[in-house]
């Protein structure tokens, strides 16, 4: 099992994910898959 190294996300990426989450047209799981992040990173 390979482990992914820690990634630093830019402010622009975080804003894009946050705006997508605020729209509420997709579930957290769908957004997490789309942006390749863990769902807890979007929910918190």
Secondary structure, 3 states (H helix, E strand, C coil): CCCCCCCCCCHHHHHHHHHHHHHCCCCHHHHHHHHCCCHHHHHC
